[in-house]
Amino acid sequence: MFRYFENLLNPTDNPPEAPPPRDGERSLVRFYWHYARQARFLVLSLFGAGLIVALMDSLIPIFIGRLVTLVSKRDPLSLVAQEWPQLLAMALALLIGRPASILLRSLITGQALAAGLTNLVRWQSHWHVVRQSWSFFQNDFAGRVANRVMQTGPALRESIVASINAVWYICVYGLTALVLMFTNDWRLTLPLGAWLIGYVLMLRWFVPRLRKRSRHMSEVRSGLTGRIVDSYTNILTVKLFARARDEDAFVRESIDEHTDAFRSQLRMITMYGLTLSLMNAVMVAGTATVAILLWTHGVIAVGVVAMVLPLAWQISNISGWVADNVTSIFENVGIVQDGMKSIAVPRQMPDAPDARELVVSRGEIRFEDITFGYGTQRGVLHNLSLTIAPGERIGLVGHSGAGKSTLVNLLLNFHKPDSGRIVIDGQDISQVSQESLRTQIAMVTQDTSLLHRSISQNIRYGRPWASDAEVVAAARQAEAEDFIETLEDWDGRTGYEAHVGERGVKLSGGQRQRVAIARVILKDAPILVLDEATSALDSEVEAAIQSQLDHLMRGRTVIAIAHRLSTISKMDRVVVMEHGRIVEIGSHNALLERGGAYARMWGRQSGGFAEAAE
């Protein structure tokens, strides 16, 4: 039985291509429906089960009133003999019907929706967020984004379940009570009718304010999480600069803001609860007063009094339960609204609607009149054109800020040029899928970041289907095998199965770089980009690995960025950049003979080495 309900919703089914909707005032409803419609059978089933449970609970005051009437009219000896069908029906309803309906609701809520819908939202939210552009993650705390992805799922599910239960209890109990009271004497409905009007007016005043404060509280909580995670992620910097107290102040400011927002929300909740308690007390006392007055004048029977009083008291209790649920609902709605800021965001750089797969047959790259400036008027690249022949090795040099890394980021389609285009083997990269483009390009960056997984998983990231032998061969070519065999992590895993820690912190910079190079070797892409690929290596290891890089570059189109000019002196051509423009281009020797910008850079570096040697 449990397994049947648990298998009704698979949270990791392939998600829809379109991101969750976000447009104007109706965006929240459409955001909920985007996920709820994928479990609409379960949501409708919960709606039906909630109705049955509410109806069963509303029968209890009726049963009490009926029992009092029977007891008052029948003598003890004839009660069971004459009224056993009614007594049996009431017993079956209480002993079988009500537990069965509660079980059904619990199975739908707990076994089907709790894990299923919660993780469906998390999975699909992550699926969309991880496909956002690089700039999306540069503009926010990673911790805040992760917190929104994790919290939106349970908040959305809880608010749906609580809303269904609250609606049925209010509707069923209120309607049942009004009908029963009106059937016996219309005057019995006066206190309850006044209470219902007051309840609607109270909700109309409190609900918008609760929603606003809950949303603000959720935003502040996400910001607090982002700040804390930012401190932990950069803990080495915090330690090196002895800035723990400054981080305390950074986090304390956010905690104080969260405390103020939390207190503001709790004040509203307390006032909401107090108002409802006073209304409930007046309603119960008013109903009891009217019922007793009518009974004393012989208008209604004692059984009606016995039914009406539990009805009023039950509505009072249920309204308190609903009040707690309404508080929870709008706290969760606030969390969902906050989560929408990261989840329901149109993809900033989606593939073209008719994007094709990039096919690299030769490896020619053309930058055609590229202008780009990260949205600034000053710009970074200005009308830059460059053609790289198939299999040609190009070195990019220039001072920091010249635009070298920006040019590579445009090649990888992390950003769109303001004007111009980039063409690979005659294919405009803006018209091909981004995944197929990056599959054809292997890159080693200066700041190597590894996944918090095993060495073998990190190397195999370049080609997931690679065999263990191929992983070992790639590590050997990258001069990484010796140190890998000595590794052991905190769980006792050794060698290629040892985990490297978050961002690879358990390894030295040179070790991370060699793992990254092994990953690129295994990827075996036709276009190779090296961004200070050997900067973290000592001279002995760099000399040993340089021959492997030379072997790796054969037959590939290569773009190498380097500040140490000695590392690119063997390139076919060297491209010198200044202020986003190409100022010189040619072989190492030809540029030295020209005596221009490259020669001056070479002279400064070689002269500096000579002075150091003296």
C-alpha positions as CSV (number, residue, x, y, z in Angstrom):
1,M,0.0,0.0,0.0
2,F,2.7,2.5,1.0
3,R,4.8,1.6,-2.1
4,Y,1.8,2.1,-4.4
5,F,1.3,5.7,-3.2
6,E,5.0,6.4,-3.2
7,N,5.3,5.4,-6.8
8,L,2.4,7.6,-8.0
9,L,4.8,10.6,-8.6
10,N,8.4,10.3,-9.8
11,P,10.1,13.7,-8.9
12,T,13.0,13.2,-11.4
13,D,11.1,12.7,-14.6
14,N,12.3,14.8,-17.4
15,P,11.2,18.4,-16.7
16,P,9.5,20.6,-19.3
17,E,11.7,22.8,-21.4
18,A,9.9,26.0,-20.5
19,P,10.9,27.7,-17.2
20,P,8.2,28.4,-14.6
21,P,6.1,31.4,-15.6
22,R,6.7,34.8,-14.2
23,D,4.5,37.6,-15.5
24,G,2.8,40.4,-13.5
25,E,0.2,39.9,-10.7
26,R,-0.9,36.4,-11.9
27,S,2.6,35.0,-11.8
28,L,2.3,33.5,-8.3
29,V,-0.8,31.5,-9.3
30,R,0.7,30.4,-12.6
31,F,3.9,29.4,-10.8
32,Y,1.9,27.2,-8.4
33,W,-0.1,25.7,-11.3
34,H,3.1,25.0,-13.3
35,Y,4.0,22.4,-10.7
36,A,0.6,21.4,-9.3
37,R,-0.6,20.4,-12.8
38,Q,2.1,17.8,-12.9
39,A,0.5,16.1,-9.9
40,R,-3.0,17.2,-10.6
41,F,-4.5,13.7,-10.0
42,L,-3.0,13.7,-6.5
43,V,-4.1,17.3,-5.8
44,L,-7.6,16.5,-6.8
45,S,-7.6,13.3,-4.8
46,L,-6.4,15.2,-1.8
47,F,-9.2,17.7,-2.4
48,G,-11.7,14.8,-2.4
49,A,-10.2,13.1,0.7
50,G,-10.2,16.4,2.6
51,L,-13.9,16.8,1.8
52,I,-14.6,13.3,3.2
53,V,-12.6,13.9,6.4
54,A,-14.3,17.2,6.9
55,L,-17.8,15.7,6.4
56,M,-16.9,12.9,8.8
57,D,-15.8,15.3,11.5
58,S,-18.9,17.5,11.0
59,L,-21.1,14.4,11.8
60,I,-19.8,14.2,15.4
61,P,-21.9,17.1,16.8
62,I,-24.9,15.6,14.9
63,F,-24.3,12.2,16.5
64,I,-24.0,13.8,20.0
65,G,-27.3,15.7,19.5
66,R,-29.0,12.6,18.2
67,L,-27.8,10.5,21.1
68,V,-29.0,13.0,23.6
69,T,-32.4,13.0,21.9
70,L,-32.6,9.2,21.9
71,V,-31.6,9.0,25.5
72,S,-34.1,11.6,26.6
73,K,-37.0,9.9,24.7
74,R,-36.3,6.2,25.2
75,D,-36.1,4.1,28.3
76,P,-32.9,2.1,28.8
77,L,-34.4,-1.3,28.0
78,S,-35.8,-0.4,24.7
79,L,-33.1,2.0,23.4
80,V,-30.8,-0.6,21.9
81,A,-33.6,-2.9,20.8
82,Q,-35.4,-0.2,18.8
83,E,-32.6,2.1,17.8
84,W,-29.7,-0.3,17.1
85,P,-29.6,0.5,13.3
86,Q,-28.9,4.2,14.1
87,L,-26.4,3.3,16.8
88,L,-24.6,0.8,14.5
89,A,-24.4,3.4,11.7
90,M,-22.9,6.0,14.0
91,A,-20.4,3.4,15.3
92,L,-19.4,2.3,11.8
93,A,-18.9,5.9,10.8
94,L,-16.7,6.7,13.8
95,L,-14.8,3.4,13.9
96,I,-14.3,2.7,10.2
97,G,-15.4,5.6,8.0
98,R,-13.5,8.4,9.8
99,P,-10.2,6.4,10.3
100,A,-10.3,5.2,6.7
101,S,-10.8,8.7,5.3
102,I,-8.0,10.1,7.5
103,L,-5.7,7.2,6.3
104,L,-6.5,8.0,2.7
105,R,-5.7,11.7,3.2
106,S,-2.5,10.8,5.1
107,L,-1.3,8.4,2.3
108,I,-1.9,11.1,-0.4
109,T,-0.3,13.9,1.7
110,G,2.6,11.9,3.2
111,Q,3.5,9.0,0.9
112,A,2.6,10.6,-2.5
113,L,3.0,14.4,-2.2
114,A,5.5,15.0,0.7
115,A,8.5,13.6,-1.0
116,G,7.2,13.5,-4.6
117,L,6.0,17.0,-5.1
118,T,8.7,18.6,-2.9
119,N,11.5,17.0,-4.8
120,L,9.8,17.5,-8.1
121,V,9.9,21.2,-7.5
122,R,13.5,21.0,-6.3
123,W,14.6,18.9,-9.2
124,Q,13.0,21.1,-11.9
125,S,14.1,24.3,-10.2
126,H,17.7,23.1,-10.1
127,W,17.3,21.9,-13.7
128,H,16.4,25.4,-14.9
129,V,18.8,27.3,-12.6
130,V,21.9,25.2,-13.6
131,R,21.2,26.1,-17.2
132,Q,21.3,29.8,-16.5
133,S,24.1,31.9,-18.0
134,W,27.4,32.3,-16.2
135,S,26.6,36.0,-15.5
136,F,23.4,34.9,-13.6
137,F,25.6,33.2,-10.9
138,Q,28.1,36.1,-10.9
139,N,25.4,38.4,-9.8
140,D,24.1,36.6,-6.7
141,F,25.2,34.6,-3.7
142,A,25.5,30.9,-4.5
143,G,24.2,30.1,-1.0
144,R,21.1,32.3,-1.6
145,V,20.3,30.6,-4.9
146,A,20.8,27.1,-3.4
147,N,18.6,28.1,-0.4
148,R,15.8,29.2,-2.7
149,V,16.0,26.0,-4.7
150,M,15.9,23.9,-1.5
151,Q,13.1,25.8,0.3
152,T,10.7,26.5,-2.5
153,G,9.7,22.8,-2.9
154,P,8.5,22.1,0.7
155,A,7.0,25.6,0.9
156,L,4.9,25.1,-2.2
157,R,3.7,21.7,-1.2
158,E,2.9,22.7,2.3
159,S,0.9,25.8,1.2
160,I,-1.1,23.6,-1.3
161,V,-1.9,20.9,1.3
162,A,-2.7,23.4,4.1
163,S,-4.9,25.5,1.7
164,I,-7.0,22.5,0.7
165,N,-7.5,21.4,4.3
166,A,-8.3,24.9,5.5
167,V,-10.9,25.5,2.7
168,W,-12.8,22.3,3.3
169,Y,-12.9,22.6,7.1
170,I,-14.2,26.2,6.9
171,C,-16.7,25.5,4.1
172,V,-18.0,22.1,5.4
173,Y,-18.2,23.1,9.1
174,G,-19.6,26.5,8.4
175,L,-22.2,25.3,5.9
176,T,-23.2,22.3,8.0
177,A,-23.6,24.4,11.1
178,L,-25.6,27.0,9.4
179,V,-28.0,24.4,7.8
180,L,-28.5,22.5,11.0
181,M,-29.1,25.6,13.1
182,F,-31.4,27.1,10.5
183,T,-33.4,23.9,10.2
184,N,-34.1,23.9,13.9
185,D,-34.6,27.7,14.4
186,W,-33.2,30.5,12.3
187,R,-32.3,32.5,15.3
188,L,-29.6,30.0,16.2
189,T,-27.7,31.1,13.1
190,L,-27.4,34.8,14.2
191,P,-24.2,34.4,16.3
192,L,-22.5,32.2,13.7
193,G,-23.6,34.4,10.8
194,A,-22.1,37.5,12.5
195,W,-19.0,35.5,13.2
196,L,-18.6,34.4,9.6
197,I,-18.9,38.0,8.4
198,G,-16.3,39.1,11.0
199,Y,-14.1,36.2,10.0
200,V,-14.1,37.3,6.3
201,L,-13.4,40.9,7.2
202,M,-10.6,39.8,9.5
203,L,-9.0,37.7,6.8
204,R,-9.3,40.5,4.3
205,W,-7.4,42.8,6.7
206,F,-4.8,40.5,8.0
207,V,-4.0,38.3,5.0
208,P,-2.3,40.9,2.7
209,R,-0.2,42.1,5.6
210,L,0.8,38.6,6.6
211,R,1.7,37.9,3.0
212,K,3.8,41.0,2.7
213,R,5.7,40.5,5.9
214,S,6.2,36.8,5.2
215,R,7.7,37.6,1.8
216,H,10.0,40.2,3.3
217,M,11.1,37.7,6.0
218,S,11.9,35.1,3.4
219,E,13.9,37.5,1.4
220,V,15.9,38.5,4.5
221,R,16.4,34.8,5.4
222,S,17.8,34.0,1.9
223,G,20.2,37.0,2.2
224,L,21.4,35.8,5.6
225,T,22.0,32.3,4.2
226,G,23.9,33.8,1.3
227,R,26.2,35.8,3.6
228,I,26.9,32.9,5.8
229,V,27.7,30.6,2.9
230,D,29.9,33.3,1.4
231,S,32.0,33.5,4.6
232,Y,32.4,29.7,4.6
233,T,33.2,29.4,0.9
234,N,36.0,32.0,1.4
235,I,37.1,30.7,4.8
236,L,40.8,30.6,3.8
237,T,40.8,34.3,2.9
238,V,39.0,35.0,6.2
239,K,41.8,33.1,8.1
240,L,44.7,34.6,6.1
241,F,43.6,38.1,6.7
242,A,42.4,37.5,10.3
243,R,39.1,39.0,9.6
244,A,36.8,36.8,11.6
245,R,35.4,39.9,13.5
246,D,34.6,41.6,10.2
247,E,32.7,38.5,9.1
248,D,30.9,38.6,12.4
249,A,29.8,42.2,11.7
250,F,28.9,41.2,8.1
251,V,26.7,38.3,9.3
252,R,25.4,40.1,12.5
253,E,24.0,42.9,10.3
254,S,21.9,40.4,8.4
255,I,20.9,38.5,11.5
256,D,19.7,41.8,13.1
257,E,17.7,42.5,9.9
258,H,16.2,39.0,10.0
259,T,15.3,39.4,13.7
260,D,13.5,42.7,13.1
261,A,11.6,41.1,10.1
262,F,10.8,38.0,12.2
263,R,9.5,40.1,15.1
264,S,7.3,42.2,12.8
265,Q,5.8,39.1,11.4
266,L,5.2,37.6,14.8
267,R,3.5,40.8,16.0
268,M,1.0,40.4,13.2
269,I,0.5,36.7,13.9
270,T,-0.1,37.5,17.6
271,M,-2.7,40.1,16.8
272,Y,-4.3,37.8,14.3
273,G,-4.6,35.0,16.9
274,L,-5.9,37.4,19.6
275,T,-8.6,38.9,17.3
276,L,-9.8,35.4,16.3
277,S,-9.8,34.2,20.0
278,L,-12.1,37.1,21.0
279,M,-14.4,36.5,18.0
280,N,-14.6,32.8,18.8
281,A,-15.4,33.5,22.5
282,V,-18.2,35.9,21.5
283,M,-19.6,33.4,18.9
284,V,-19.6,30.4,21.4
285,A,-21.1,32.5,24.2
286,G,-23.7,34.0,21.8
287,T,-24.7,30.6,20.4
288,A,-25.1,29.1,23.9
289,T,-27.1,32.1,25.1
290,V,-29.5,31.9,22.1
291,A,-29.8,28.1,22.4
292,I,-30.6,28.2,26.1
293,L,-33.1,31.0,25.7
294,L,-34.9,29.1,23.0
295,W,-34.9,25.9,25.1
296,T,-36.2,27.7,28.2
297,H,-39.2,28.9,26.1
298,G,-39.8,25.4,24.7
299,V,-38.9,26.4,21.1
300,I,-36.2,23.7,20.7
301,A,-35.5,20.4,22.3
302,V,-32.6,19.5,24.6
303,G,-31.1,17.4,21.8
304,V,-30.8,20.5,19.6
305,V,-28.9,22.3,22.4
306,A,-26.6,19.3,22.7
307,M,-25.9,19.5,19.0
308,V,-25.6,23.3,18.6
309,L,-23.1,23.8,21.5
310,P,-20.5,21.2,20.2
311,L,-21.0,22.6,16.7
312,A,-20.1,26.1,17.9
313,W,-17.2,24.9,20.0
314,Q,-15.9,22.7,17.1
315,I,-16.0,25.7,14.7
316,S,-14.1,27.7,17.3
317,N,-11.4,25.1,17.5
318,I,-11.3,24.5,13.8
319,S,-11.0,28.3,13.1
320,G,-8.0,28.4,15.5
321,W,-6.5,25.5,13.6
322,V,-7.2,27.3,10.3
323,A,-5.7,30.4,11.7
324,D,-2.4,28.6,12.4
325,N,-2.6,27.1,8.9
326,V,-3.2,30.5,7.3
327,T,-0.1,31.8,9.1
328,S,1.9,28.8,7.8
329,I,0.3,29.2,4.3
330,F,1.4,32.8,3.9
331,E,4.8,32.1,5.4
332,N,5.2,29.4,2.8
333,V,3.8,31.7,0.1
334,G,6.4,34.3,1.0
335,I,9.1,31.6,0.6
336,V,7.7,30.7,-2.8
337,Q,7.6,34.3,-3.9
338,D,11.2,34.7,-2.8
339,G,12.2,31.5,-4.6
340,M,10.7,32.8,-7.8
341,K,13.4,35.4,-7.9
342,S,15.9,32.7,-8.8
343,I,13.7,30.0,-10.2
344,A,11.1,31.8,-12.4
345,V,13.8,33.7,-14.3
346,P,13.8,33.6,-18.1
347,R,17.1,32.1,-19.3
348,Q,19.4,35.0,-20.1
349,M,21.1,33.3,-22.9
350,P,18.9,30.5,-24.3
351,D,19.8,28.6,-27.4
352,A,18.4,29.9,-30.6
353,P,15.0,28.3,-31.4
354,D,16.4,26.3,-34.3
355,A,19.9,25.7,-32.8
356,R,21.9,23.0,-34.5
357,E,24.6,20.8,-33.2
358,L,28.1,22.2,-33.8
359,V,30.2,19.9,-36.1
360,V,33.9,20.6,-36.1
361,S,35.6,19.1,-39.1
362,R,38.7,21.3,-39.4
363,G,38.8,23.7,-36.5
364,E,38.9,27.1,-38.1
365,I,37.9,30.0,-35.9
366,R,37.0,33.4,-37.1
367,F,36.3,36.5,-35.0
368,E,34.5,38.9,-37.3
369,D,34.4,42.6,-36.2
370,I,33.7,41.8,-32.6
371,T,32.7,44.6,-30.2
372,F,31.7,43.9,-26.6
373,G,31.7,45.8,-23.3
374,Y,29.7,44.0,-20.6
375,G,27.0,46.7,-21.0
376,T,29.4,49.6,-20.5
377,Q,29.9,52.5,-22.9
378,R,33.7,52.3,-22.6
379,G,33.7,48.7,-23.8
380,V,36.3,46.0,-23.7
381,L,36.7,44.7,-27.3
382,H,36.5,47.1,-30.2
383,N,36.0,46.0,-33.8
384,L,38.3,43.0,-33.3
385,S,38.8,40.6,-36.2
386,L,41.0,37.5,-36.1
387,T,41.1,34.3,-38.1
388,I,42.7,31.1,-36.7
389,A,43.5,28.5,-39.2
390,P,42.7,24.8,-38.6
391,G,45.3,23.3,-36.4
392,E,47.0,26.6,-35.7
393,R,48.4,27.4,-32.3
394,I,47.8,31.0,-31.3
395,G,49.2,32.8,-28.2
396,L,47.3,35.7,-26.7
397,V,49.4,38.2,-24.7
398,G,48.7,41.6,-23.3
399,H,48.4,43.5,-20.0
400,S,45.6,42.7,-17.6
401,G,42.4,44.1,-18.9
402,A,43.4,44.0,-22.5
403,G,40.5,41.7,-23.3
404,K,42.2,38.3,-23.7
405,S,39.9,36.3,-21.3
406,T,36.8,38.2,-22.6
407,L,37.7,37.0,-26.1
408,V,37.8,33.4,-24.9
409,N,34.5,33.9,-22.9
410,L,32.8,35.1,-26.1
411,L,34.2,32.0,-28.0
412,L,32.6,29.8,-25.3
413,N,29.3,31.8,-25.7
414,F,29.2,32.9,-22.1
415,H,28.3,36.3,-23.4
416,K,26.9,37.6,-26.7
417,P,28.9,40.1,-28.7
418,D,27.4,43.6,-29.0
419,S,28.2,43.4,-32.7
420,G,30.0,41.0,-35.0
421,R,30.0,37.3,-34.9
422,I,32.2,34.2,-34.2
423,V,32.3,31.4,-36.7
424,I,33.7,27.9,-36.3
425,D,34.1,25.9,-39.5
426,G,31.6,28.2,-41.2
427,Q,29.0,27.9,-38.4
428,D,27.9,31.0,-36.4
429,I,28.2,29.9,-32.8
430,S,25.1,31.9,-31.9
431,Q,23.1,29.5,-34.1
432,V,24.4,26.3,-32.5
433,S,23.5,24.7,-29.1
434,Q,25.7,25.9,-26.3
435,E,26.3,22.4,-25.0
436,S,27.5,21.1,-28.4
437,L,29.8,24.2,-28.7
438,R,31.4,23.6,-25.3
439,T,31.7,19.9,-26.0
440,Q,34.0,20.7,-28.8
441,I,36.2,23.0,-26.7
442,A,38.5,21.9,-23.9
443,M,39.8,24.5,-21.5
444,V,42.3,24.7,-18.7
445,T,41.9,27.8,-16.5
446,Q,44.3,29.5,-14.2
447,D,41.9,29.2,-11.2
448,T,41.1,25.5,-11.3
449,S,38.1,24.4,-9.4
450,L,37.4,20.8,-8.8
451,L,34.1,19.1,-7.8
452,H,33.8,17.7,-4.2
453,R,34.0,14.2,-5.6
454,S,36.7,11.6,-6.2
455,I,39.8,12.1,-8.3
456,S,38.5,9.7,-10.9
457,Q,35.1,11.4,-11.1
458,N,36.9,14.8,-11.6
459,I,39.1,13.5,-14.4
460,R,36.2,11.5,-16.0
461,Y,34.2,14.8,-16.1
462,G,35.9,15.4,-19.4
463,R,34.4,12.1,-20.8
464,P,31.9,10.4,-18.5
465,W,32.0,7.1,-20.4
466,A,35.8,6.7,-20.2
467,S,37.2,3.5,-18.8
468,D,39.3,3.3,-15.7
469,A,42.3,2.6,-17.9
470,E,41.7,5.7,-19.9
471,V,41.4,7.8,-16.7
472,V,44.7,6.4,-15.4
473,A,46.4,7.1,-18.8
474,A,45.2,10.7,-18.8
475,A,46.5,11.2,-15.2
476,R,49.9,9.7,-16.2
477,Q,50.2,12.1,-19.2
478,A,49.4,15.0,-16.9
479,E,52.2,14.0,-14.5
480,A,49.5,13.4,-11.8
481,E,49.7,9.7,-11.2
482,D,52.5,9.8,-8.6
483,F,50.7,12.2,-6.2
484,I,47.2,10.6,-6.8
485,E,48.5,7.2,-5.6
486,T,49.5,8.8,-2.2
487,L,46.1,10.4,-1.5
488,E,43.8,9.4,1.3
489,D,40.7,11.3,2.4
490,W,39.0,11.5,5.8
491,D,36.8,8.5,5.1
492,G,39.8,6.2,4.3
493,R,39.3,6.3,0.5
494,T,42.7,6.2,-1.3
495,G,44.1,6.9,-4.7
496,Y,41.7,7.6,-7.5
497,E,38.7,7.2,-5.1
498,A,39.9,9.8,-2.6
499,H,37.7,12.9,-2.5
500,V,39.3,16.3,-3.0
501,G,37.1,18.6,-0.8
502,E,35.0,21.5,-1.9
503,R,36.6,23.2,-4.9
504,G,39.5,20.8,-4.5
505,V,40.8,22.4,-1.3
506,K,42.5,19.2,-0.2
507,L,45.0,19.5,-3.1
508,S,47.7,22.0,-3.7
509,G,47.3,24.5,-6.6
510,G,49.7,22.5,-8.7
511,Q,47.9,19.2,-8.0
512,R,44.6,20.7,-8.9
513,Q,46.1,22.0,-12.2
514,R,47.4,18.6,-13.1
515,V,44.0,17.0,-12.4
516,A,42.4,19.7,-14.6
517,I,44.9,19.0,-17.4
518,A,44.2,15.3,-17.1
519,R,40.5,16.1,-17.5
520,V,41.2,18.0,-20.7
521,I,43.5,15.3,-22.0
522,L,40.6,12.8,-21.5
523,K,38.1,15.1,-23.1
524,D,40.1,15.0,-26.4
525,A,38.3,18.0,-28.0
526,P,39.3,19.5,-31.3
527,I,39.7,23.0,-30.0
528,L,41.9,23.7,-27.0
529,V,42.0,26.8,-24.8
530,L,44.8,27.2,-22.2
531,D,44.4,30.2,-19.8
532,E,47.6,30.3,-17.8
533,A,47.5,26.5,-17.8
534,T,50.9,25.9,-16.1
535,S,50.9,29.0,-13.9
536,A,50.3,27.0,-10.7
537,L,53.1,24.5,-11.5
538,D,56.7,24.6,-10.3
539,S,59.5,24.7,-12.9
540,E,60.3,21.0,-12.7
541,V,56.7,19.9,-13.1
542,E,56.0,22.5,-15.8
543,A,59.0,21.2,-17.8
544,A,57.8,17.6,-17.4
545,I,54.2,18.4,-18.4
546,Q,55.1,20.8,-21.2
547,S,56.0,18.0,-23.5
548,Q,52.6,16.4,-22.8
549,L,50.9,19.7,-23.6
550,D,52.9,19.9,-26.9
551,H,51.7,16.4,-27.7
552,L,48.1,17.4,-26.7
553,M,48.2,20.4,-29.0
554,R,49.1,18.5,-32.1
555,G,46.3,18.5,-34.7
556,R,44.2,20.8,-32.6
557,T,43.3,24.5,-32.9
558,V,44.9,26.1,-29.8
559,I,44.4,29.5,-28.1
560,A,46.8,30.0,-25.2
561,I,46.7,32.9,-22.9
562,A,49.9,33.5,-20.9
563,H,51.6,36.3,-19.0
564,R,54.9,34.4,-19.0
565,L,55.9,34.9,-22.6
566,S,58.4,32.0,-22.5
567,T,55.4,29.6,-22.4
568,I,54.0,30.7,-25.8
569,S,57.2,31.4,-27.7
570,K,56.7,28.1,-29.6
571,M,53.3,29.1,-30.9
572,D,52.7,29.5,-34.6
573,R,51.6,33.1,-34.1
574,V,51.4,35.5,-31.1
575,V,48.5,38.0,-30.9
576,V,49.3,41.1,-28.9
577,M,46.3,42.9,-27.4
578,E,46.0,46.4,-25.9
579,H,42.8,48.0,-24.8
580,G,40.6,45.6,-26.6
581,R,42.4,45.8,-30.0
582,I,45.0,43.7,-31.7
583,V,48.1,45.8,-32.1
584,E,50.6,43.2,-33.3
585,I,50.4,39.7,-34.7
586,G,53.1,37.3,-35.9
587,S,55.6,34.7,-34.9
588,H,57.7,35.1,-31.7
589,N,60.9,35.8,-33.7
590,A,59.2,38.1,-36.2
591,L,57.7,40.2,-33.4
592,L,61.0,40.5,-31.6
593,E,62.6,41.7,-34.8
594,R,59.9,44.3,-35.2
595,G,60.8,45.9,-31.9
596,G,57.2,46.8,-31.0
597,A,54.9,46.2,-28.0
598,Y,55.8,42.4,-27.8
599,A,59.5,43.1,-28.0
600,R,59.2,45.6,-25.1
601,M,57.2,43.1,-23.1
602,W,59.8,40.4,-23.8
603,G,62.6,42.7,-22.9
604,R,61.0,43.6,-19.5
605,Q,60.5,39.9,-18.6
606,S,63.9,38.7,-19.8
607,G,65.6,41.7,-18.3
608,G,63.8,41.1,-15.0
609,F,65.0,37.5,-15.0
610,A,68.6,38.6,-15.8
611,E,68.6,41.1,-12.9
612,A,67.2,38.4,-10.6
613,A,70.0,36.1,-11.6
614,E,72.6,38.7,-10.9
